[in-house]
């Protein structure tokens, strides 16, 4: 077996081992998008013969690639599919709820937890699996591509920062959301063995000749069945949540300091003891 084939074999086994070791029910919920990360953990569950229910969301006033692709993949793979339509007419109350109940701090926390407040009540399975935080290994953000591609020590510095406890794409806040709904949130990409696997590689090895090619090739038989999968796009951008939240700039109750950016509004609400009177 060639070296690259061994590597492909390894990543699929690492993902599958994490799932086997942490999921004790054959019925499992998958938070499915149209991206490689969530598809890969869904395919891992398929190989392990779990009964998969795929959950995906869209805002009530628009569709998006991730939702449409998730629905398409679920149909082709014969998985049960549950759609979540997220309302957009309750934004002020949702923002306050995210601040008070889930203690969101950063803009990404608010945006990434927001749709799942509506999705989790639809989930009937105990275990919820996600490709959460996988993007941090690849350095696919604009910041990483411009400033941290090389040398590898610089790339590792970016990844170390990404996987700090209070970063990881709002993982802690999403875990709290799952817990409040009596669910167990399963994130194979945060397994220490998976992390060691990815840290072997520099930026170019992970993203060339194609972005996330190790995982695509590890589950090639499944990816070949579902046609083209787009490269990475942030959940909140691709779904339209970022644009939706920009409406809060015009809300004088939320934007009580007349800020021009959502990230500044979120900072103002960080001290909830002061502003929740």
C-alpha positions in Angstrom: 0.0 0.0 0.0 1.4 3.4 -1.0 2.0 6.0 1.8 -0.8 8.3 0.8 -3.3 5.4 0.8 -2.2 4.5 4.3 -2.9 8.1 5.4 -6.4 8.0 3.8 -7.1 4.8 5.6 -6.0 6.2 8.9 -8.2 9.3 9.0 -11.4 7.3 8.2 -10.5 4.8 11.0 -9.8 7.6 13.5 -13.2 9.2 12.9 -14.9 5.9 13.0 -13.1 4.8 16.2 -14.2 8.0 17.9 -17.8 7.4 17.0 -17.7 3.7 18.1 -16.2 4.6 21.4 -18.6 7.4 22.2 -22.0 6.4 20.8 -23.9 3.6 22.4 -27.1 3.9 20.4 -27.6 2.7 16.8 -29.9 5.6 16.1 -28.0 8.8 15.6 -28.7 12.4 14.5 -26.2 14.1 12.1 -26.0 17.8 11.8 -25.6 17.8 8.0 -24.5 20.5 5.7 -23.1 20.3 2.2 -19.5 20.5 3.4 -16.8 17.8 3.5 -16.6 17.8 7.3 -20.2 17.0 8.2 -20.5 14.6 5.2 -17.4 12.7 6.3 -18.7 12.0 9.8 -22.1 11.0 8.3 -20.3 8.6 6.0 -18.4 7.3 9.0 -21.7 6.5 10.6 -22.9 4.9 7.4 -19.9 2.6 7.3 -20.5 1.7 11.0 -24.2 0.9 10.1 -25.8 3.4 12.3 -29.4 4.5 11.6 -28.9 8.1 10.4 -31.3 10.9 10.6 -29.9 14.0 8.9 -30.9 17.4 10.2 -30.3 20.7 8.3 -31.7 24.2 8.5 -32.4 27.2 6.4 -33.8 30.7 7.2 -37.4 31.1 6.5 -36.9 33.6 3.8 -34.2 31.9 1.7 -32.6 28.6 0.8 -28.9 28.0 0.8 -26.3 25.6 -0.7 -25.7 23.6 2.6 -29.4 22.9 3.1 -30.0 21.9 -0.5 -27.0 19.7 -0.6 -27.8 18.0 2.7 -31.3 17.2 1.5 -29.9 15.9 -1.8 -27.3 13.7 0.0 -29.8 12.3 2.4 -32.0 11.3 -0.5 -29.2 9.6 -2.3 -28.0 7.8 0.8 -31.5 6.8 1.9 -31.2 8.6 5.2 -34.2 10.2 6.9 -34.1 13.9 6.5 -35.6 16.5 8.8 -35.6 20.2 7.8 -35.6 23.1 10.2 -37.0 26.4 9.1 -35.5 29.1 11.2 -37.7 32.2 11.7 -36.2 35.6 11.0 -38.9 37.8 12.6 -37.9 37.3 16.2 -34.3 38.5 16.0 -34.2 40.9 18.9 -35.6 38.3 21.3 -33.3 35.6 19.9 -30.3 37.8 20.4 -31.3 38.5 24.1 -32.0 34.8 24.6 -28.5 33.9 23.2 -27.0 36.4 25.5 -28.8 35.5 28.7 -29.4 31.7 28.4 -26.3 30.7 26.5 -23.9 33.5 27.5 -22.7 34.1 24.0 -19.8 36.6 23.8 -18.4 36.8 20.3 -20.2 37.5 17.1 -19.4 33.9 15.9 -21.0 32.5 19.1 -24.3 34.3 18.5 -24.4 33.5 14.8 -23.4 29.8 15.1 -25.7 28.9 18.0 -28.7 30.9 16.7 -30.1 28.4 14.2 -29.6 25.4 16.4 -31.9 26.9 19.1 -34.6 26.0 16.6 -33.1 22.8 15.3 -32.5 21.0 18.6 -36.1 20.8 19.6 -36.7 18.7 16.5 -34.0 16.1 17.3 -35.4 12.9 18.8 -32.1 10.9 19.0 -29.9 11.1 22.1 -26.6 11.4 20.2 -25.9 14.3 17.9 -22.9 14.0 15.7 -21.2 16.9 13.8 -18.1 17.8 11.8 -17.7 20.8 14.2 -14.3 22.5 14.3 -12.6 20.5 11.5 -12.0 23.7 9.5 -9.4 24.7 12.1 -7.0 22.0 10.9 -6.9 23.3 7.3 -6.4 27.0 7.7 -9.1 27.9 5.1 -10.1 31.3 6.5 -8.9 34.4 4.8 -6.8 35.3 7.9 -5.0 31.9 7.7 -4.5 31.9 4.0 -2.9 35.4 4.0 -0.9 35.2 7.2 -0.3 31.6 8.3 0.2 29.4 5.3 4.0 29.1 5.9 6.3 28.1 7.4 4.6 25.1 9.2 5.5 26.6 12.6 3.4 29.6 11.7 0.5 27.3 10.5 0.7 25.4 13.8 0.5 28.6 15.7 -2.7 29.4 13.9 -4.1 26.0 14.7 -3.1 26.1 18.3 -4.9 29.4 18.7 -8.0 28.0 16.9 -8.3 25.0 19.2 -8.0 27.0 22.5 -10.9 26.3 24.8 -12.8 29.5 24.0 -12.3 29.4 20.3 -13.2 26.3 18.2 -16.1 28.0 16.4 -18.2 28.4 19.5 -17.9 24.7 20.5 -18.5 25.4 24.2 -21.7 27.3 23.5 -23.0 24.7 21.2 -22.3 22.0 23.7 -24.3 23.9 26.3 -27.2 24.1 23.9 -27.1 20.3 23.3 -26.9 19.7 27.1 -30.0 21.9 27.7 -31.9 19.7 25.3 -30.6 16.5 27.0 -28.5 15.5 24.0 -24.9 14.3 23.8 -22.8 16.3 21.3 -20.3 14.1 19.4 -17.4 15.8 17.6 -15.0 13.3 16.1 -12.7 16.0 14.7 -11.8 17.2 18.3 -10.5 13.7 19.2 -6.8 14.0 20.2 -5.8 11.2 17.8 -7.5 13.1 14.9 -5.7 16.2 16.0 -2.3 14.4 15.9 -3.1 13.1 12.4 -3.7 16.6 11.0 -0.8 18.2 12.7 1.6 16.1 10.7 0.8 18.1 7.6 1.6 21.6 6.5 -0.9 23.9 4.8 0.0 22.8 1.3 -0.2 19.1 2.1 -3.8 19.5 3.4 -5.1 21.8 0.7 -3.3 20.7 -2.4 -4.1 19.4 -5.0 -7.6 19.8 -3.5 -9.0 21.2 -0.3 -9.6 18.5 2.3 -8.5 15.8 -0.2 -7.4 13.4 2.6 -10.9 13.0 3.9 -12.5 13.1 0.4 -10.3 10.2 -0.6 -10.9 8.3 2.7 -14.6 8.2 1.8 -14.2 8.3 -1.9 -16.9 5.6 -2.6 -19.5 7.9 -0.9 -18.3 11.2 -2.2 -18.4 9.8 -5.8 -22.1 9.0 -5.3 -23.1 12.6 -4.5 -21.5 14.6 -7.2 -19.5 17.8 -6.6 -19.1 19.2 -3.1 -18.1 22.8 -2.8 -15.1 24.1 -0.9 -15.4 25.5 2.6 -17.8 28.4 3.4 -18.7 29.5 6.9 -22.0 28.2 8.2 -23.2 31.7 9.1 -22.2 33.3 5.8 -23.5 30.6 3.5 -26.9 30.4 5.3 -27.4 34.2 5.3 -27.2 34.5 9.1 -24.5 37.1 8.9 -26.6 39.3 6.7 -29.6 38.7 8.9 -27.8 39.8 12.1 -26.7 43.0 10.4 -30.3 44.2 10.8 -29.6 44.5 14.5 -27.5 47.5 13.8 -30.8 49.4 13.2 -32.3 48.1 16.5 -31.8 50.8 19.1 -32.6 48.3 22.0 -29.8 45.9 20.9 -27.5 48.5 19.5 -27.7 50.9 22.4 -24.3 52.5 21.7 -25.0 53.1 18.0 -22.3 50.8 16.8 -21.6 50.2 13.1 -20.5 46.6 13.4 -22.2 43.5 14.9 -19.0 42.5 16.6 -18.9 45.7 18.6 -22.6 45.2 19.6 -21.7 41.8 20.9 -18.8 43.2 22.9 -21.2 45.8 24.5 -23.4 42.9 25.7 -20.6 40.9 27.1 -21.0 42.5 30.5 -24.5 41.3 31.1 -24.5 42.2 34.8 -24.2 45.8 33.7 -26.6 45.9 30.8 -29.4 43.5 31.8 -31.0 45.7 34.4 
